[in-house]
Amino acid sequence: MKKLLISASVCLFTVAASAQETQWYLRDKTDNTAGISVERTYSELLKGRKPTPVIVAVIDGGIDTTHEDLRRVLWVNPKEVAGNGKDDDKNGYVDDVHGWNFIGGKDGRNVDYETAEVTRLYAQLKPTYEGKDRKTLKPEQQKEYDLYVKTKAEVEKNQAQYKQQYQGISQFYTQYSTAVATLKKALNVTKLDTLTLSKAADTLRDAALKRPVTGILRLLRQQKAADTDVVMSELEKANEQLKSRAEYNYNPDFNSRTIVGDNPNDVNQRDYGNPDIAGPRPDHGTHVAGIIGADRTNNLGVMGIADAVQIMGVRAVPDGDERDKDVANAIRYAVDNGAQIINMSFGKDYSPQRKTVEDAERYALSKGVLMIHAAGNDGKDIDTAANYPAPRFIDGSAIPNVITVGASAEPNTADLVASFSNYGKQNVDVFAPGKDIYSTVPGSKYENNSGTSMASPVVAGVAAVLKSYFPKLTYADIKRIILQSATPYATKVTKPESTDTVAFASLSKTGGIVNLYDAVKLALTQEAAAGKGK
């Protein structure tokens, strides 16, 4: 589940998107900016070299296949005929032209909202243990009873909390939108920016109007927002997210799985879903896809990191927690249909069918597929806190074909690590830009978003460049090069979700931020050395 980057308090919220609409992360690294040197790489190191197309699967909530910056770079199943209602390539999935949707029904309906995994666990255990006394249970039942007690408390706490926050933000949203509409009419303007409001604050004599002018102006300045529309957009997002948490994610009576029509407990079932890889709200996946490979040749919008990529959409992540069964099937689908790299910008705290996911990851490993996974947005140490899919197998050994990514920010200051990012000296491999990342969103639009969900595709994009320009590299070579070439930072930073100051290097295995220029430079050096050795 994607953590809110907007506080639900009535009196205070944080605009997650920066007003500066730029792809700062493509810039070269400097003493002040922790960019990954994309443009310099193409102009200096890759000029004149011809890339080989690479398929990157984006397992996510959906991709807008009509986006002006993504249409040309979408994977097209060469053996499937669009819209004929037949499984032309005999892979078990009808009309899977650009990928597959594992959270949709055969009738074309799609899951939008879903419960959190903790809610599903609670709902599953409740009929057995509600009203029971632990002392009366058999020893083998007591562990499960303890899980019931834990999940019940977590669900009830979260549902109450989000209901209260949703009511608060809804009230504030109503008050704010009413005040904005009133002021626009009174001032005869279509947009309220800081300049217009400043002039109004100086000239208005009507106290009933001056009061909201002063309050809204103060709010815009606090949030560093250009105008009231920016704040309105963020309030709408917060309102929708909190509604989702309160009414669906932590509601044990909610069940959307009937839409899919499968048996969610049958982990061996594969024949479900539909070919709609966009789904009802493809915001998140579209943003992720653009970071990896938005068209670099059309002079529109943004530029992706990789210039020879084919994006395969695999929809398995709803608004809520993804199911292990769907994740496992999404990985297998991507591998079986030619993906060489898989991006996974999702995660959760519980994984009841963990082995099923790990079996799929082992399958990807056997086929030489590299998987990039977002570390998560809870500001926690995942060396000690649970986060799934886990970077290690159940037996404790590291999963060799997974790179786990934390989120960094632009300035090389105490704010270098994104305040929301998970971290871990043992379980987070590397950091990558994940704050104020400008990329594609549905409707051929663009906006800034923040999260390790944005950092993961940065690394996936780097991996795709390496694979496309150096096709002989294995998943292990690419992972090693990315980690070895990461730029180490000795910067003292504010530890996420804390006021403590720590060394940035202490937050991951490499202590660094991914850098495309240095990765390609290392690949070239190794290529030259291999050539001399022949």
ZIRA-V535028 format. One record per residue. N is the residue number from 1. NEAR is the number of other ideal C-beta (glycine too) atoms within 12 Angstrom. D_CENTER is the distance of its C-alpha to the mean C-alpha in Angstrom with 2 decimals. Layout:
BEGIN
n={N | N}
near={NEAR | NEAR}
d_center={D_CENTER | D_CENTER}
END
This chain:
BEGIN
n={1 | 2 | 3 | 4 | 5 | 6 | 7 | 8 | 9 | 10 | 11 | 12 | 13 | 14 | 15 | 16 | 17 | 18 | 19 | 20 | 21 | 22 | 23 | 24 | 25 | 26 | 27 | 28 | 29 | 30 | 31 | 32 | 33 | 34 | 35 | 36 | 37 | 38 | 39 | 40 | 41 | 42 | 43 | 44 | 45 | 46 | 47 | 48 | 49 | 50 | 51 | 52 | 53 | 54 | 55 | 56 | 57 | 58 | 59 | 60 | 61 | 62 | 63 | 64 | 65 | 66 | 67 | 68 | 69 | 70 | 71 | 72 | 73 | 74 | 75 | 76 | 77 | 78 | 79 | 80 | 81 | 82 | 83 | 84 | 85 | 86 | 87 | 88 | 89 | 90 | 91 | 92 | 93 | 94 | 95 | 96 | 97 | 98 | 99 | 100 | 101 | 102 | 103 | 104 | 105 | 106 | 107 | 108 | 109 | 110 | 111 | 112 | 113 | 114 | 115 | 116 | 117 | 118 | 119 | 120 | 121 | 122 | 123 | 124 | 125 | 126 | 127 | 128 | 129 | 130 | 131 | 132 | 133 | 134 | 135 | 136 | 137 | 138 | 139 | 140 | 141 | 142 | 143 | 144 | 145 | 146 | 147 | 148 | 149 | 150 | 151 | 152 | 153 | 154 | 155 | 156 | 157 | 158 | 159 | 160 | 161 | 162 | 163 | 164 | 165 | 166 | 167 | 168 | 169 | 170 | 171 | 172 | 173 | 174 | 175 | 176 | 177 | 178 | 179 | 180 | 181 | 182 | 183 | 184 | 185 | 186 | 187 | 188 | 189 | 190 | 191 | 192 | 193 | 194 | 195 | 196 | 197 | 198 | 199 | 200 | 201 | 202 | 203 | 204 | 205 | 206 | 207 | 208 | 209 | 210 | 211 | 212 | 213 | 214 | 215 | 216 | 217 | 218 | 219 | 220 | 221 | 222 | 223 | 224 | 225 | 226 | 227 | 228 | 229 | 230 | 231 | 232 | 233 | 234 | 235 | 236 | 237 | 238 | 239 | 240 | 241 | 242 | 243 | 244 | 245 | 246 | 247 | 248 | 249 | 250 | 251 | 252 | 253 | 254 | 255 | 256 | 257 | 258 | 259 | 260 | 261 | 262 | 263 | 264 | 265 | 266 | 267 | 268 | 269 | 270 | 271 | 272 | 273 | 274 | 275 | 276 | 277 | 278 | 279 | 280 | 281 | 282 | 283 | 284 | 285 | 286 | 287 | 288 | 289 | 290 | 291 | 292 | 293 | 294 | 295 | 296 | 297 | 298 | 299 | 300 | 301 | 302 | 303 | 304 | 305 | 306 | 307 | 308 | 309 | 310 | 311 | 312 | 313 | 314 | 315 | 316 | 317 | 318 | 319 | 320 | 321 | 322 | 323 | 324 | 325 | 326 | 327 | 328 | 329 | 330 | 331 | 332 | 333 | 334 | 335 | 336 | 337 | 338 | 339 | 340 | 341 | 342 | 343 | 344 | 345 | 346 | 347 | 348 | 349 | 350 | 351 | 352 | 353 | 354 | 355 | 356 | 357 | 358 | 359 | 360 | 361 | 362 | 363 | 364 | 365 | 366 | 367 | 368 | 369 | 370 | 371 | 372 | 373 | 374 | 375 | 376 | 377 | 378 | 379 | 380 | 381 | 382 | 383 | 384 | 385 | 386 | 387 | 388 | 389 | 390 | 391 | 392 | 393 | 394 | 395 | 396 | 397 | 398 | 399 | 400 | 401 | 402 | 403 | 404 | 405 | 406 | 407 | 408 | 409 | 410 | 411 | 412 | 413 | 414 | 415 | 416 | 417 | 418 | 419 | 420 | 421 | 422 | 423 | 424 | 425 | 426 | 427 | 428 | 429 | 430 | 431 | 432 | 433 | 434 | 435 | 436 | 437 | 438 | 439 | 440 | 441 | 442 | 443 | 444 | 445 | 446 | 447 | 448 | 449 | 450 | 451 | 452 | 453 | 454 | 455 | 456 | 457 | 458 | 459 | 460 | 461 | 462 | 463 | 464 | 465 | 466 | 467 | 468 | 469 | 470 | 471 | 472 | 473 | 474 | 475 | 476 | 477 | 478 | 479 | 480 | 481 | 482 | 483 | 484 | 485 | 486 | 487 | 488 | 489 | 490 | 491 | 492 | 493 | 494 | 495 | 496 | 497 | 498 | 499 | 500 | 501 | 502 | 503 | 504 | 505 | 506 | 507 | 508 | 509 | 510 | 511 | 512 | 513 | 514 | 515 | 516 | 517 | 518 | 519 | 520 | 521 | 522 | 523 | 524 | 525 | 526 | 527 | 528 | 529 | 530 | 531 | 532 | 533 | 534}
near={40 | 41 | 36 | 35 | 34 | 35 | 24 | 34 | 20 | 23 | 16 | 18 | 33 | 26 | 35 | 38 | 33 | 29 | 25 | 18 | 21 | 22 | 34 | 32 | 46 | 36 | 24 | 25 | 35 | 17 | 13 | 17 | 26 | 41 | 36 | 46 | 35 | 43 | 25 | 23 | 37 | 29 | 16 | 19 | 28 | 30 | 15 | 10 | 21 | 13 | 25 | 22 | 28 | 39 | 41 | 51 | 50 | 59 | 56 | 53 | 48 | 43 | 50 | 41 | 36 | 20 | 38 | 25 | 39 | 48 | 26 | 25 | 40 | 36 | 39 | 25 | 32 | 18 | 18 | 27 | 18 | 19 | 13 | 13 | 14 | 18 | 20 | 21 | 22 | 13 | 27 | 22 | 37 | 28 | 29 | 39 | 32 | 39 | 49 | 47 | 46 | 49 | 47 | 37 | 23 | 21 | 14 | 20 | 21 | 33 | 41 | 30 | 33 | 40 | 39 | 38 | 37 | 36 | 40 | 37 | 32 | 35 | 28 | 26 | 28 | 24 | 12 | 17 | 27 | 17 | 12 | 21 | 12 | 18 | 10 | 12 | 18 | 12 | 12 | 8 | 19 | 18 | 16 | 24 | 26 | 18 | 24 | 30 | 24 | 21 | 33 | 28 | 17 | 25 | 35 | 21 | 19 | 31 | 31 | 18 | 22 | 33 | 25 | 20 | 32 | 32 | 22 | 26 | 36 | 27 | 21 | 32 | 31 | 19 | 21 | 34 | 26 | 17 | 30 | 35 | 21 | 22 | 35 | 27 | 14 | 21 | 28 | 11 | 22 | 15 | 20 | 38 | 27 | 27 | 18 | 28 | 37 | 19 | 16 | 28 | 27 | 14 | 14 | 22 | 11 | 16 | 10 | 14 | 23 | 22 | 18 | 31 | 35 | 22 | 24 | 40 | 32 | 20 | 33 | 33 | 22 | 17 | 30 | 20 | 32 | 25 | 29 | 36 | 25 | 31 | 40 | 32 | 29 | 38 | 36 | 24 | 33 | 35 | 33 | 27 | 36 | 38 | 28 | 34 | 40 | 32 | 28 | 34 | 39 | 40 | 30 | 28 | 16 | 29 | 20 | 32 | 29 | 15 | 29 | 34 | 22 | 27 | 16 | 32 | 16 | 18 | 25 | 17 | 22 | 25 | 21 | 32 | 39 | 33 | 37 | 37 | 46 | 35 | 42 | 27 | 31 | 39 | 35 | 45 | 53 | 48 | 47 | 53 | 58 | 53 | 55 | 59 | 51 | 45 | 30 | 31 | 16 | 19 | 11 | 21 | 29 | 39 | 33 | 48 | 54 | 46 | 34 | 34 | 45 | 39 | 51 | 48 | 51 | 52 | 49 | 48 | 44 | 43 | 39 | 36 | 40 | 43 | 43 | 36 | 37 | 45 | 44 | 38 | 41 | 49 | 46 | 38 | 41 | 46 | 34 | 31 | 34 | 27 | 42 | 39 | 51 | 55 | 57 | 55 | 49 | 49 | 42 | 40 | 28 | 33 | 30 | 28 | 30 | 29 | 21 | 32 | 40 | 31 | 26 | 41 | 42 | 26 | 25 | 38 | 27 | 17 | 25 | 25 | 44 | 45 | 48 | 52 | 46 | 54 | 54 | 45 | 40 | 32 | 31 | 29 | 29 | 38 | 23 | 13 | 24 | 25 | 38 | 41 | 51 | 37 | 39 | 26 | 21 | 19 | 12 | 11 | 15 | 21 | 36 | 26 | 39 | 45 | 47 | 48 | 57 | 59 | 51 | 55 | 40 | 34 | 27 | 25 | 20 | 22 | 26 | 42 | 49 | 47 | 32 | 40 | 51 | 44 | 50 | 36 | 23 | 21 | 36 | 48 | 45 | 53 | 53 | 57 | 53 | 50 | 41 | 33 | 50 | 34 | 50 | 46 | 37 | 30 | 19 | 23 | 26 | 31 | 33 | 37 | 42 | 38 | 48 | 53 | 53 | 54 | 53 | 55 | 57 | 56 | 62 | 55 | 53 | 55 | 55 | 49 | 47 | 51 | 39 | 36 | 36 | 33 | 22 | 17 | 33 | 22 | 32 | 19 | 28 | 42 | 40 | 26 | 38 | 46 | 35 | 26 | 36 | 40 | 38 | 28 | 33 | 15 | 30 | 20 | 36 | 27 | 28 | 41 | 21 | 19 | 12 | 18 | 17 | 25 | 23 | 40 | 26 | 30 | 46 | 44 | 31 | 38 | 30 | 38 | 51 | 53 | 45 | 48 | 33 | 34 | 47 | 41 | 26 | 29 | 36 | 25 | 19 | 24 | 24 | 14 | 12 | 15 | 11 | 9 | 8 | 7}
d_center={9.05 | 6.93 | 9.64 | 11.68 | 12.14 | 15.38 | 18.40 | 20.31 | 23.67 | 26.21 | 27.46 | 24.43 | 20.86 | 18.68 | 17.46 | 13.97 | 14.53 | 17.24 | 20.34 | 20.58 | 19.13 | 19.07 | 17.20 | 18.49 | 16.47 | 18.59 | 21.71 | 23.88 | 23.66 | 26.48 | 27.86 | 25.86 | 22.64 | 20.23 | 19.33 | 18.98 | 22.09 | 20.96 | 23.85 | 26.37 | 25.44 | 26.19 | 29.33 | 30.81 | 29.78 | 28.79 | 31.32 | 33.55 | 31.52 | 30.49 | 27.09 | 26.70 | 23.98 | 21.08 | 19.03 | 15.29 | 13.72 | 10.23 | 9.84 | 7.76 | 9.28 | 11.46 | 12.53 | 15.37 | 18.01 | 20.41 | 18.57 | 21.12 | 18.94 | 17.55 | 20.66 | 22.41 | 19.73 | 18.86 | 20.17 | 23.37 | 24.90 | 28.36 | 30.18 | 28.99 | 30.84 | 28.74 | 29.87 | 32.90 | 31.82 | 32.56 | 30.83 | 32.31 | 30.83 | 31.52 | 28.12 | 28.05 | 25.76 | 27.55 | 26.58 | 23.34 | 23.63 | 20.05 | 18.54 | 18.54 | 17.30 | 17.80 | 17.35 | 20.13 | 23.90 | 26.58 | 27.93 | 24.97 | 23.48 | 19.81 | 18.08 | 16.17 | 16.34 | 16.55 | 17.81 | 16.27 | 17.54 | 19.94 | 21.37 | 22.05 | 23.74 | 25.82 | 26.87 | 27.88 | 29.94 | 31.46 | 34.26 | 35.51 | 35.45 | 35.77 | 39.02 | 39.76 | 41.22 | 39.69 | 43.22 | 44.35 | 41.67 | 42.18 | 40.67 | 38.22 | 36.95 | 36.56 | 33.29 | 31.73 | 33.37 | 31.80 | 28.32 | 29.39 | 30.50 | 27.31 | 25.00 | 27.43 | 27.40 | 23.62 | 23.26 | 26.22 | 25.18 | 21.68 | 23.16 | 25.91 | 23.75 | 21.35 | 24.43 | 26.09 | 23.20 | 22.76 | 26.51 | 26.49 | 23.80 | 25.40 | 28.73 | 27.59 | 25.91 | 29.23 | 31.28 | 29.28 | 29.21 | 32.92 | 33.81 | 32.04 | 33.78 | 37.09 | 36.89 | 36.00 | 39.06 | 41.29 | 40.43 | 40.40 | 37.10 | 34.01 | 31.65 | 31.85 | 30.87 | 32.00 | 35.15 | 36.29 | 35.74 | 37.54 | 40.50 | 40.58 | 40.56 | 43.60 | 45.56 | 44.94 | 47.74 | 46.49 | 45.17 | 43.28 | 41.24 | 41.17 | 39.49 | 36.24 | 36.34 | 36.48 | 33.74 | 31.27 | 32.16 | 31.54 | 28.11 | 27.14 | 28.42 | 26.64 | 23.25 | 24.23 | 23.69 | 25.89 | 26.96 | 26.75 | 24.58 | 21.61 | 22.12 | 22.74 | 19.43 | 17.57 | 20.04 | 19.39 | 15.65 | 16.66 | 19.39 | 17.38 | 14.79 | 17.81 | 19.73 | 17.14 | 17.27 | 21.04 | 22.12 | 19.87 | 17.51 | 20.48 | 23.27 | 24.99 | 27.01 | 24.17 | 23.78 | 21.94 | 22.47 | 25.83 | 24.17 | 23.17 | 26.67 | 26.08 | 27.01 | 23.77 | 25.80 | 26.98 | 24.60 | 26.78 | 26.38 | 24.75 | 26.43 | 24.32 | 21.85 | 22.36 | 21.59 | 19.62 | 16.24 | 15.45 | 16.13 | 16.87 | 13.77 | 11.75 | 10.19 | 6.44 | 7.46 | 10.17 | 8.52 | 6.75 | 10.26 | 12.11 | 11.00 | 12.26 | 15.32 | 16.27 | 20.06 | 21.85 | 25.26 | 25.41 | 25.65 | 23.20 | 20.22 | 18.15 | 18.41 | 15.94 | 16.48 | 18.11 | 21.20 | 22.11 | 19.11 | 18.97 | 15.67 | 15.97 | 14.01 | 13.84 | 12.93 | 12.61 | 9.95 | 11.80 | 11.73 | 12.67 | 12.52 | 12.44 | 15.90 | 16.91 | 19.22 | 16.72 | 14.44 | 17.71 | 18.98 | 15.93 | 16.39 | 20.10 | 19.89 | 17.93 | 20.46 | 23.44 | 22.72 | 22.52 | 19.00 | 19.52 | 15.95 | 13.00 | 9.32 | 7.53 | 3.83 | 5.57 | 8.79 | 11.96 | 15.38 | 17.71 | 18.22 | 21.63 | 21.56 | 20.24 | 22.97 | 21.94 | 18.51 | 20.39 | 22.97 | 20.48 | 19.13 | 22.82 | 23.40 | 20.80 | 22.55 | 25.89 | 24.87 | 23.59 | 19.93 | 17.45 | 14.06 | 11.27 | 9.14 | 6.84 | 9.63 | 8.39 | 9.22 | 12.74 | 14.79 | 16.52 | 18.25 | 16.93 | 20.29 | 21.76 | 19.16 | 17.73 | 14.14 | 13.58 | 13.49 | 15.78 | 16.52 | 20.12 | 22.20 | 24.16 | 27.11 | 25.39 | 25.28 | 22.32 | 20.50 | 21.68 | 19.30 | 16.01 | 14.62 | 12.59 | 11.02 | 11.31 | 10.79 | 14.00 | 15.52 | 18.25 | 21.48 | 23.17 | 24.32 | 23.75 | 20.42 | 19.17 | 16.69 | 14.11 | 15.66 | 12.72 | 11.73 | 12.94 | 15.63 | 18.41 | 21.33 | 21.51 | 18.07 | 15.78 | 16.99 | 16.06 | 14.24 | 12.89 | 12.48 | 9.48 | 11.61 | 12.95 | 11.45 | 13.38 | 12.39 | 13.20 | 12.93 | 15.26 | 18.97 | 19.13 | 17.88 | 15.79 | 14.28 | 12.71 | 9.39 | 8.56 | 6.31 | 6.04 | 2.50 | 5.56 | 8.01 | 7.45 | 8.33 | 11.02 | 12.54 | 12.28 | 14.11 | 16.62 | 17.22 | 17.87 | 20.34 | 22.12 | 22.46 | 23.66 | 26.20 | 27.23 | 27.08 | 29.18 | 26.56 | 25.41 | 22.02 | 23.82 | 25.11 | 21.78 | 20.23 | 23.42 | 23.59 | 20.08 | 20.87 | 24.48 | 23.84 | 21.28 | 22.93 | 24.14 | 24.25 | 26.97 | 25.77 | 26.27 | 23.19 | 22.54 | 20.98 | 17.83 | 19.03 | 22.52 | 25.35 | 26.26 | 26.50 | 25.58 | 25.48 | 22.13 | 23.39 | 23.48 | 19.74 | 19.06 | 21.26 | 21.76 | 21.77 | 20.41 | 17.91 | 17.45 | 19.95 | 20.53 | 24.19 | 25.13 | 23.38 | 25.34 | 28.41 | 28.31 | 27.93 | 30.90 | 32.93 | 32.44 | 33.21 | 36.39 | 37.38 | 36.97 | 39.13 | 41.84 | 41.90 | 42.92}
END
